């Protein structure tokens, strides 16, 4: 009988009933065991956890247990076996003893589990020894009810007219054994699954209830291919679909709660979750969440960043180093309105010193394209006031520049000692450096007017006396 064990063993077991059960050895597709021995023939492929190549001779320990995990050790044997260049080997369990396997090892009729451990490696997960190996319990007698064992084989079981058995044996594979007590009808044949129809590199599947064949999955140099035998990555899905019904990967969570997500988790080299990407069944939100320390999210085309979310929360469009909440490296076209919390437009302008917010400034006659604090009344060079938080900023930031607003509503330093200021009054520069004052109109030919070129803006708040800051609508005239 052959039994397919779990990785890493992948060993096929074949029981050899020598002289203790059948009149002649059972048919198996491996080398025959020494006559008269109670042995199990083992074939398999040598594997190690670190993937090292096998040496010509390796040491292996086979153990038989009463349980899949834990449980008592019932039998153990260590052998040195020859391993070929592809890691394949074969041996006989029980060959190290003249008596072979102990006669009572399978006599209890209870499950037995096989463990395999190569020298220097941990023991592989145990594999169940099924049905036919328990025929070893019959080794304590040469007859069954006083009759030879051959009397209890079904007619045709050894290739005499049984189509199922004949076809399988001819194909290299199906060993069927039946055993019955004295005077009872023979038991049905026990079919054994074979892998003889498989293709090298293909991952097998059951093609019916007993036989193994090829699946659509393949393994090649440690890579798994689904629909391809030449995977280009660790996992590669290849298919042809022209109507959009298939995408190659589907994930579905049947939960319906607010915490029901389906998607993918990404882990770092230390096993910590770094990123989650998925869909929420309740809210229908698609979420990309980088939970790694100092993590960011970068949408790229080729090797160029197109949309970047920094760990600080700043967003860059066309840049991976955003310096503001929204940093656009390039032109911006707006087909709607720009809505800003603050109501002034300011520009970065060279100044003699960093200027405090609210300072009234005039054009600096000693510097090109620069400003300085106002220092005299009715200065026609008035250029605006320094803004604390502009709604719209123009120009480039610099340590030698100040944000000067020319229009909009701005808090401005004023001096009411030159006259009380009422809402609606026009304001001009004052003798107090950096401060505005109320403008006094002059009369010409009976007409009162304010001096042109000196108007800073219109007061939106009153100040009866002293100095302070009031909201001013900048309207340079």
C-alpha positions as a Python dict, from the first residue, in 0.01 Angstrom:
ca = {
    (1, 'X'): (0, 0, 0),
    (2, 'X'): (117, 356, -63),
    (3, 'X'): (17, 642, 165),
    (4, 'X'): (95, 1003, 82),
    (5, 'X'): (235, 1177, 388),
    (6, 'X'): (232, 1549, 461),
    (7, 'X'): (528, 1782, 384),
    (8, 'X'): (814, 1768, 428),
    (9, 'X'): (826, 1389, 414),
    (10, 'X'): (608, 1315, 112),
    (11, 'X'): (699, 952, 165),
    (12, 'X'): (501, 668, 6),
    (13, 'X'): (460, 368, 239),
    (14, 'X'): (433, 17, 97),
    (15, 'X'): (367, -273, 329),
    (16, 'X'): (545, -594, 255),
    (17, 'X'): (365, -891, 394),
    (18, 'X'): (644, -1150, 390),
    (19, 'X'): (568, -1492, 532),
    (20, 'X'): (340, -1387, 814),
    (21, 'X'): (20, -1290, 622),
    (22, 'X'): (20, -1394, 257),
    (23, 'X'): (166, -1702, 102),
    (24, 'X'): (389, -1480, -113),
    (25, 'X'): (501, -1112, -90),
    (26, 'X'): (240, -852, -193),
    (27, 'X'): (292, -669, -522),
    (28, 'X'): (459, -327, -473),
    (29, 'X'): (629, -85, -706),
    (30, 'X'): (954, -72, -506),
    (31, 'X'): (1248, -300, -435),
    (32, 'X'): (1156, -612, -239),
    (33, 'X'): (1226, -633, 134),
    (34, 'X'): (1447, -911, 271),
    (35, 'X'): (1248, -1233, 281),
    (36, 'X'): (1087, -1310, 615),
    (37, 'X'): (1130, -960, 761),
    (38, 'X'): (849, -758, 905),
    (39, 'X'): (937, -429, 734),
    (40, 'X'): (785, -120, 572),
    (41, 'X'): (939, 13, 253),
    (42, 'X'): (981, 391, 259),
    (43, 'X'): (1053, 626, -31),
    (44, 'X'): (1066, 1002, -18),
    (45, 'X'): (1257, 1324, -81),
    (46, 'X'): (1508, 1477, 160),
    (47, 'X'): (1427, 1838, 269),
    (48, 'X'): (1582, 2075, 522),
    (49, 'X'): (1448, 2391, 678),
    (50, 'X'): (1732, 2604, 535),
    (51, 'X'): (1719, 2443, 191),
    (52, 'X'): (2072, 2297, 196),
    (53, 'X'): (2156, 2030, -58),
    (54, 'X'): (2166, 1669, 52),
    (55, 'X'): (2494, 1485, 103),
    (56, 'X'): (2535, 1136, -51),
    (57, 'X'): (2455, 980, 288),
    (58, 'X'): (2214, 1130, 545),
    (59, 'X'): (2104, 1005, 887),
    (60, 'X'): (1733, 979, 957),
    (61, 'X'): (1527, 864, 1254),
    (62, 'X'): (1182, 714, 1204),
    (63, 'X'): (949, 697, 1507),
    (64, 'X'): (604, 545, 1553),
    (65, 'X'): (370, 706, 1808),
    (66, 'X'): (25, 637, 1948),
    (67, 'X'): (-95, 996, 1886),
    (68, 'X'): (-56, 1272, 1627),
    (69, 'X'): (88, 1510, 1888),
    (70, 'X'): (251, 1398, 2210),
    (71, 'X'): (162, 1050, 2325),
    (72, 'X'): (399, 761, 2396),
    (73, 'X'): (680, 662, 2162),
    (74, 'X'): (609, 302, 2056),
    (75, 'X'): (906, 230, 1831),
    (76, 'X'): (1209, 408, 1688),
    (77, 'X'): (1490, 332, 1445),
    (78, 'X'): (1782, 536, 1308),
    (79, 'X'): (1941, 457, 972),
    (80, 'X'): (2200, 603, 737),
    (81, 'X'): (2050, 621, 390),
    (82, 'X'): (2181, 698, 43),
    (83, 'X'): (2035, 1017, -109),
    (84, 'X'): (2061, 1093, -481),
    (85, 'X'): (2129, 1434, -639),
    (86, 'X'): (1757, 1520, -632),
    (87, 'X'): (1718, 1429, -267),
    (88, 'X'): (1535, 1101, -329),
    (89, 'X'): (1591, 804, -100),
    (90, 'X'): (1443, 466, -3),
    (91, 'X'): (1481, 240, 299),
    (92, 'X'): (1314, -45, 492),
    (93, 'X'): (1174, 28, 838),
    (94, 'X'): (1268, -256, 1069),
    (95, 'X'): (1574, -353, 865),
    (96, 'X'): (1807, -275, 1156),
    (97, 'X'): (1657, -563, 1357),
    (98, 'X'): (1665, -929, 1269),
    (99, 'X'): (1301, -952, 1379),
    (100, 'X'): (1193, -644, 1181),
    (101, 'X'): (906, -441, 1325),
    (102, 'X'): (772, -569, 1661),
    (103, 'X'): (480, -814, 1607),
    (104, 'X'): (257, -630, 1858),
    (105, 'X'): (315, -280, 1718),
    (106, 'X'): (-15, -281, 1525),
    (107, 'X'): (-193, -558, 1716),
    (108, 'X'): (-413, -323, 1922),
    (109, 'X'): (-596, -195, 1614),
    (110, 'X'): (-539, 166, 1726),
    (111, 'X'): (-408, 453, 1512),
    (112, 'X'): (-34, 477, 1467),
    (113, 'X'): (153, 795, 1367),
    (114, 'X'): (485, 813, 1186),
    (115, 'X'): (745, 1081, 1264),
    (116, 'X'): (1052, 1155, 1049),
    (117, 'X'): (1356, 1349, 1174),
    (118, 'X'): (1677, 1408, 980),
    (119, 'X'): (2000, 1463, 1168),
    (120, 'X'): (2029, 1830, 1263),
    (121, 'X'): (1661, 1903, 1181),
    (122, 'X'): (1339, 1912, 1382),
    (123, 'X'): (1095, 1626, 1349),
    (124, 'X'): (846, 1673, 1065),
    (125, 'X'): (469, 1669, 1137),
    (126, 'X'): (353, 1313, 1199),
    (127, 'X'): (164, 1116, 935),
    (128, 'X'): (-112, 864, 999),
    (129, 'X'): (-41, 502, 911),
    (130, 'X'): (-373, 382, 771),
    (131, 'X'): (-561, 53, 735),
    (132, 'X'): (-336, -195, 554),
    (133, 'X'): (-26, -153, 776),
    (134, 'X'): (-233, -292, 1060),
    (135, 'X'): (-225, -626, 883),
    (136, 'X'): (107, -661, 1063),
    (137, 'X'): (-88, -773, 1369),
    (138, 'X'): (-154, -1098, 1185),
    (139, 'X'): (214, -1180, 1190),
    (140, 'X'): (170, -1391, 1502),
    (141, 'X'): (22, -1676, 1298),
    (142, 'X'): (86, -1846, 968),
    (143, 'X'): (-282, -1923, 911),
    (144, 'X'): (-623, -1763, 956),
    (145, 'X'): (-866, -1998, 1127),
    (146, 'X'): (-644, -2283, 1021),
    (147, 'X'): (-668, -2192, 655),
    (148, 'X'): (-404, -2024, 434),
    (149, 'X'): (-442, -1651, 379),
    (150, 'X'): (-482, -1705, 6),
    (151, 'X'): (-826, -1856, 75),
    (152, 'X'): (-947, -1512, 180),
    (153, 'X'): (-846, -1314, -129),
    (154, 'X'): (-1133, -1212, -358),
    (155, 'X'): (-1142, -1391, -688),
    (156, 'X'): (-958, -1188, -950),
    (157, 'X'): (-796, -961, -691),
    (158, 'X'): (-450, -1044, -816),
    (159, 'X'): (-516, -966, -1179),
    (160, 'X'): (-757, -1244, -1277),
    (161, 'X'): (-1052, -1071, -1433),
    (162, 'X'): (-1097, -774, -1194),
    (163, 'X'): (-1100, -478, -1433),
    (164, 'X'): (-1046, -218, -1166),
    (165, 'X'): (-752, -400, -1005),
    (166, 'X'): (-599, -513, -1332),
    (167, 'X'): (-610, -168, -1486),
    (168, 'X'): (-462, 0, -1182),
    (169, 'X'): (-187, -256, -1138),
    (170, 'X'): (-101, -238, -1505),
    (171, 'X'): (-78, 141, -1471),
    (172, 'X'): (176, 97, -1197),
    (173, 'X'): (-30, 124, -902),
    (174, 'X'): (-335, -9, -714),
    (175, 'X'): (-262, -270, -447),
    (176, 'X'): (-580, -425, -302),
    (177, 'X'): (-581, -656, -1),
    (178, 'X'): (-877, -838, 163),
    (179, 'X'): (-869, -1032, 492),
    (180, 'X'): (-1156, -1227, 652),
    (181, 'X'): (-1205, -1453, 952),
    (182, 'X'): (-1276, -1826, 937),
    (183, 'X'): (-1606, -1907, 770),
    (184, 'X'): (-1682, -1542, 687),
    (185, 'X'): (-1703, -1387, 341),
    (186, 'X'): (-1393, -1207, 225),
    (187, 'X'): (-1368, -833, 298),
    (188, 'X'): (-1391, -589, 5),
    (189, 'X'): (-1077, -470, -166),
    (190, 'X'): (-916, -158, -23),
    (191, 'X'): (-817, 77, -308),
    (192, 'X'): (-505, 283, -249),
    (193, 'X'): (-459, 627, -414),
    (194, 'X'): (-162, 656, -645),
    (195, 'X'): (21, 956, -787),
    (196, 'X'): (150, 780, -1095),
    (197, 'X'): (-58, 1001, -1329),
    (198, 'X'): (103, 1325, -1208),
    (199, 'X'): (338, 1561, -1391),
    (200, 'X'): (667, 1677, -1240),
    (201, 'X'): (626, 2020, -1082),
    (202, 'X'): (246, 2009, -1076),
    (203, 'X'): (62, 2024, -744),
    (204, 'X'): (-167, 1723, -724),
    (205, 'X'): (-539, 1688, -662),
    (206, 'X'): (-778, 1396, -632),
    (207, 'X'): (-924, 1340, -979),
    (208, 'X'): (-1176, 1096, -829),
    (209, 'X'): (-1229, 942, -486),
    (210, 'X'): (-909, 738, -496),
    (211, 'X'): (-661, 863, -756),
    (212, 'X'): (-428, 1162, -774),
    (213, 'X'): (-364, 1368, -1084),
    (214, 'X'): (-262, 1719, -1191),
    (215, 'X'): (-423, 2039, -1067),
    (216, 'X'): (-393, 2381, -1234),
    (217, 'X'): (-125, 2477, -976),
    (218, 'X'): (245, 2425, -1027),
    (219, 'X'): (565, 2485, -831),
    (220, 'X'): (885, 2602, -999),
    (221, 'X'): (1203, 2705, -810),
    (222, 'X'): (1001, 2788, -500),
    (223, 'X'): (737, 2988, -686),
    (224, 'X'): (371, 2890, -715),
    (225, 'X'): (187, 2930, -1044),
    (226, 'X'): (-191, 2912, -1087),
    (227, 'X'): (-262, 2848, -1453),
    (228, 'X'): (107, 2866, -1541),
    (229, 'X'): (406, 2637, -1495),
    (230, 'X'): (652, 2928, -1517),
    (231, 'X'): (552, 3168, -1234),
    (232, 'X'): (720, 3509, -1251),
    (233, 'X'): (689, 3579, -877),
    (234, 'X'): (631, 3399, -548),
    (235, 'X'): (262, 3367, -646),
    (236, 'X'): (158, 3410, -1011),
    (237, 'X'): (-197, 3379, -1148),
    (238, 'X'): (-233, 3349, -1527),
    (239, 'X'): (-566, 3334, -1708),
    (240, 'X'): (-746, 3457, -2018),
    (241, 'X'): (-1074, 3649, -1985),
    (242, 'X'): (-1202, 3907, -2234),
    (243, 'X'): (-1538, 4012, -2088),
    (244, 'X'): (-1421, 4159, -1755),
    (245, 'X'): (-1581, 3894, -1535),
    (246, 'X'): (-1250, 3780, -1386),
    (247, 'X'): (-971, 3983, -1229),
    (248, 'X'): (-738, 3712, -1103),
    (249, 'X'): (-797, 3772, -732),
    (250, 'X'): (-1118, 3783, -525),
    (251, 'X'): (-1171, 3840, -152),
    (252, 'X'): (-1508, 3824, 22),
    (253, 'X'): (-1595, 3868, 388),
    (254, 'X'): (-1944, 3738, 468),
    (255, 'X'): (-1964, 3944, 788),
    (256, 'X'): (-2206, 4238, 793),
    (257, 'X'): (-2087, 4441, 1092),
    (258, 'X'): (-1912, 4779, 1097),
    (259, 'X'): (-1584, 4595, 1166),
    (260, 'X'): (-1623, 4357, 870),
    (261, 'X'): (-1339, 4428, 629),
    (262, 'X'): (-1201, 4228, 340),
    (263, 'X'): (-866, 4305, 186),
    (264, 'X'): (-497, 4257, 247),
    (265, 'X'): (-250, 4301, 532),
    (266, 'X'): (118, 4380, 476),
    (267, 'X'): (383, 4288, 735),
    (268, 'X'): (738, 4413, 780),
    (269, 'X'): (1048, 4195, 812),
    (270, 'X'): (987, 4163, 1187),
    (271, 'X'): (632, 4034, 1150),
    (272, 'X'): (460, 4359, 1255),
    (273, 'X'): (154, 4478, 1063),
    (274, 'X'): (259, 4775, 852),
    (275, 'X'): (-32, 4842, 622),
    (276, 'X'): (-397, 4749, 573),
    (277, 'X'): (-584, 4785, 248),
    (278, 'X'): (-945, 4680, 227),
    (279, 'X'): (-1318, 4734, 189),
    (280, 'X'): (-1576, 4777, 466),
    (281, 'X'): (-1899, 4581, 419),
    (282, 'X'): (-2114, 4819, 628),
    (283, 'X'): (-1990, 5163, 518),
    (284, 'X'): (-1859, 5062, 173),
    (285, 'X'): (-1545, 5258, 250),
    (286, 'X'): (-1226, 5158, 70),
    (287, 'X'): (-941, 5218, 312),
    (288, 'X'): (-566, 5241, 271),
    (289, 'X'): (-411, 5264, 615),
    (290, 'X'): (-36, 5274, 676),
    (291, 'X'): (4, 5200, 1046),
    (292, 'X'): (384, 5171, 1042),
    (293, 'X'): (588, 5418, 1246),
    (294, 'X'): (666, 5727, 1033),
    (295, 'X'): (485, 5565, 741),
    (296, 'X'): (363, 5742, 428),
    (297, 'X'): (154, 5664, 120),
    (298, 'X'): (295, 5736, -224),
    (299, 'X'): (107, 5705, -554),
    (300, 'X'): (361, 5685, -835),
    (301, 'X'): (370, 5660, -1213),
    (302, 'X'): (695, 5497, -1317),
    (303, 'X'): (953, 5628, -1073),
    (304, 'X'): (786, 5968, -1024),
    (305, 'X'): (563, 6055, -726),
    (306, 'X'): (227, 6195, -836),
    (307, 'X'): (34, 6202, -507),
    (308, 'X'): (209, 6175, -172),
    (309, 'X'): (64, 6165, 179),
    (310, 'X'): (334, 6236, 436),
    (311, 'X'): (328, 6107, 793),
    (312, 'X'): (271, 6466, 908),
    (313, 'X'): (-57, 6483, 713),
    (314, 'X'): (85, 6713, 446),
    (315, 'X'): (-15, 6621, 92),
    (316, 'X'): (211, 6669, -205),
    (317, 'X'): (98, 6670, -567),
    (318, 'X'): (400, 6624, -790),
    (319, 'X'): (633, 6625, -488),
    (320, 'X'): (725, 6370, -222),
    (321, 'X'): (838, 6642, 22),
    (322, 'X'): (528, 6858, 89),
    (323, 'X'): (594, 7157, 315),
    (324, 'X'): (230, 7259, 360),
    (325, 'X'): (-104, 7090, 414),
    (326, 'X'): (-137, 7095, 34),
    (327, 'X'): (176, 7144, -171),
    (328, 'X'): (141, 7150, -549),
    (329, 'X'): (458, 7135, -758),
    (330, 'X'): (323, 7299, -1072),
    (331, 'X'): (30, 7503, -1196),
    (332, 'X'): (-320, 7480, -1053),
    (333, 'X'): (-633, 7530, -1262),
    (334, 'X'): (-955, 7587, -1069),
    (335, 'X'): (-1286, 7556, -1251),
    (336, 'X'): (-1478, 7668, -942),
    (337, 'X'): (-1427, 7894, -642),
    (338, 'X'): (-1146, 7905, -389),
    (339, 'X'): (-1287, 7917, -37),
    (340, 'X'): (-1056, 8047, 237),
    (341, 'X'): (-1115, 8106, 607),
    (342, 'X'): (-926, 8437, 605),
    (343, 'X'): (-1022, 8721, 372),
    (344, 'X'): (-702, 8888, 251),
    (345, 'X'): (-451, 8837, -28),
    (346, 'X'): (-86, 8872, 77),
    (347, 'X'): (247, 8849, -101),
    (348, 'X'): (597, 8762, 18),
    (349, 'X'): (795, 9090, -9),
    (350, 'X'): (1153, 9171, 92),
    (351, 'X'): (1163, 9374, 417),
    (352, 'X'): (1437, 9540, 621),
    (353, 'X'): (1360, 9314, 918),
    (354, 'X'): (1104, 9044, 996),
    (355, 'X'): (794, 9255, 1058),
    (356, 'X'): (519, 9186, 1309),
    (357, 'X'): (165, 9121, 1191),
    (358, 'X'): (-47, 9439, 1157),
    (359, 'X'): (252, 9664, 1078),
    (360, 'X'): (173, 9932, 818),
    (361, 'X'): (445, 9936, 549),
    (362, 'X'): (556, 10169, 272),
    (363, 'X'): (775, 10119, -33),
    (364, 'X'): (1142, 10120, 74),
    (365, 'X'): (1317, 10392, -131),
    (366, 'X'): (1655, 10240, -48),
    (367, 'X'): (1583, 9885, -169),
    (368, 'X'): (1439, 9752, -492),
    (369, 'X'): (1110, 9568, -454),
    (370, 'X'): (1115, 9602, -74),
    (371, 'X'): (912, 9753, 207),
    (372, 'X'): (977, 9909, 546),
    (373, 'X'): (752, 10023, 836),
    (374, 'X'): (577, 10356, 778),
    (375, 'X'): (715, 10646, 982),
    (376, 'X'): (535, 10967, 874),
    (377, 'X'): (182, 11089, 817),
    (378, 'X'): (14, 11076, 478),
    (379, 'X'): (296, 10884, 312),
    (380, 'X'): (207, 10834, -57),
    (381, 'X'): (435, 10529, -63),
    (382, 'X'): (194, 10328, 152),
    (383, 'X'): (204, 9960, 34),
    (384, 'X'): (-26, 9771, 275),
    (385, 'X'): (-2, 9592, 608),
    (386, 'X'): (165, 9273, 728),
    (387, 'X'): (-86, 8986, 743),
    (388, 'X'): (-86, 8719, 1013),
    (389, 'X'): (-289, 8455, 825),
    (390, 'X'): (-365, 8538, 463),
    (391, 'X'): (-648, 8366, 284),
    (392, 'X'): (-431, 8351, -28),
    (393, 'X'): (-51, 8378, -35),
    (394, 'X'): (152, 8478, -339),
    (395, 'X'): (527, 8462, -403),
    (396, 'X'): (800, 8251, -242),
    (397, 'X'): (868, 8230, 129),
    (398, 'X'): (1203, 8355, 256),
    (399, 'X'): (1359, 8446, 592),
    (400, 'X'): (1417, 8800, 461),
    (401, 'X'): (1057, 8852, 349),
    (402, 'X'): (729, 8950, 514),
    (403, 'X'): (373, 8871, 409),
    (404, 'X'): (228, 9202, 294),
    (405, 'X'): (-147, 9228, 223),
    (406, 'X'): (-269, 9481, -32),
    (407, 'X'): (-637, 9389, -32),
    (408, 'X'): (-892, 9220, 187),
    (409, 'X'): (-971, 9242, 558),
    (410, 'X'): (-666, 9252, 788),
    (411, 'X'): (-596, 9342, 1150),
    (412, 'X'): (-392, 9667, 1139),
    (413, 'X'): (-207, 9866, 1406),
    (414, 'X'): (-369, 10210, 1452),
    (415, 'X'): (-308, 10521, 1667),
    (416, 'X'): (-625, 10710, 1778),
    (417, 'X'): (-427, 10986, 1950),
    (418, 'X'): (-445, 11176, 1621),
    (419, 'X'): (-821, 11149, 1623),
    (420, 'X'): (-1086, 10898, 1728),
    (421, 'X'): (-1147, 10629, 1467),
    (422, 'X'): (-1502, 10530, 1371),
    (423, 'X'): (-1608, 10238, 1150),
    (424, 'X'): (-1608, 10362, 790),
    (425, 'X'): (-1328, 10619, 836),
    (426, 'X'): (-1049, 10627, 580),
    (427, 'X'): (-705, 10551, 722),
    (428, 'X'): (-359, 10675, 628),
    (429, 'X'): (-7, 10637, 766),
    (430, 'X'): (72, 10817, 1091),
    (431, 'X'): (384, 10958, 1256),
    (432, 'X'): (383, 10651, 1483),
    (433, 'X'): (606, 10391, 1310),
    (434, 'X'): (404, 10108, 1155),
    (435, 'X'): (66, 10255, 1261),
    (436, 'X'): (-225, 10405, 1070),
    (437, 'X'): (-447, 10698, 1174),
    (438, 'X'): (-774, 10854, 1064),
    (439, 'X'): (-748, 11065, 748),
    (440, 'X'): (-859, 11431, 774),
    (441, 'X'): (-1003, 11564, 447),
    (442, 'X'): (-889, 11894, 299),
    (443, 'X'): (-1110, 12147, 123),
    (444, 'X'): (-1040, 12298, -213),
    (445, 'X'): (-1286, 12548, -354),
    (446, 'X'): (-1538, 12433, -95),
    (447, 'X'): (-1497, 12062, -180),
    (448, 'X'): (-1361, 11824, 85),
    (449, 'X'): (-1143, 11540, -33),
    (450, 'X'): (-876, 11304, 100),
    (451, 'X'): (-521, 11324, -26),
    (452, 'X'): (-483, 11087, -322),
    (453, 'X'): (-222, 10808, -303),
    (454, 'X'): (-219, 10811, 77),
    (455, 'X'): (-524, 10598, 161),
    (456, 'X'): (-447, 10260, 323),
    (457, 'X'): (-806, 10140, 364),
    (458, 'X'): (-1134, 10177, 549),
    (459, 'X'): (-1183, 10109, 920),
    (460, 'X'): (-1424, 9824, 997),
    (461, 'X'): (-1399, 9869, 1376),
    (462, 'X'): (-1377, 10179, 1599),
    (463, 'X'): (-1096, 10288, 1834),
    (464, 'X'): (-1178, 10595, 2045),
    (465, 'X'): (-833, 10659, 2191),
    (466, 'X'): (-483, 10529, 2234),
    (467, 'X'): (-322, 10261, 2017),
    (468, 'X'): (-442, 9913, 1925),
    (469, 'X'): (-539, 9682, 1639),
    (470, 'X'): (-863, 9702, 1444),
    (471, 'X'): (-999, 9520, 1139),
    (472, 'X'): (-937, 9723, 824),
    (473, 'X'): (-1059, 9673, 468),
    (474, 'X'): (-743, 9739, 267),
    (475, 'X'): (-819, 9953, -40),
    (476, 'X'): (-501, 10128, -147),
    (477, 'X'): (-576, 10458, -323),
}
